[in-house]
Amino acid sequence: MAPARIRGKRLSSIPLLPPSLPRRGNGFSRLLGRAMLAAAGWRIEGGFPDRPKLVLIVAPHTSNWDTVLGIAAVFALGLRVRFLAKHTLFYPPLGWLMRWLGGTSVVRETPQGAVAQAVAMIETEPAVVLGLAPAGTRTPGTPWRSGFYHIAHAARVPILPAAFDGGARAIRLFPAFETSGDYEADLPRLKALYEGIRGVRA
């Protein structure tokens, strides 16, 4: 069957999710997400491992459009993605929206810190995809923070690297990465996946 079209835009095929991954939405929201990607001229390349728990890292983070594309992608996939946000953002009136979007409240000032809170959340969920931006900012050249790695290793879940490839107008999914516990040795291997990838520019 040929891909559908909306107002002349051809909807690209979307990777199927393995049965173990958490889902959200319905047929309409998936069609809406695909239409948003098609209107922007973007597609999704690659696939997901059949693992119920993943730490999804997205880089490079260069534009506010990353958020729009990310929302379109998870809608198109029907994937439920969790993210971390400061606890004060969950107070009314924004709290319901943050939770609906998949936000998880963390108190960074607590002794255990955000890493331990994220690990606890992953361990209590039967299936969870935690999305993180390693750089944590849109400023070019910002070093990656190590929190994503320590969360994945402590929770014993793989890292799924993903890239916003502005040059190819594609959200690229790389093979799952198993941490060794040696951050300094693993980091160059992860960052090598992103060589030559240009981020989104407003």
ABEGO torsion letter per residue (X at the ends): XBBBBBGGBBBBBBBBBBAABBBBEBAAAAAAAAAAAAAAGBBBBEBBBBBABBBBBBOBBABAAAAAAAAAAAAAAGBBBBBBBBAAAABOAAAAAAAAAGBBBBBAABAAEAAAAAAAAAAABABBBBBBBAAGBABBGBBBBAAAAAAAAAAGBBBBBBBBBAAAGBBBBBBBBBBAGBAAAAAAAAAAAABGBBBBBX
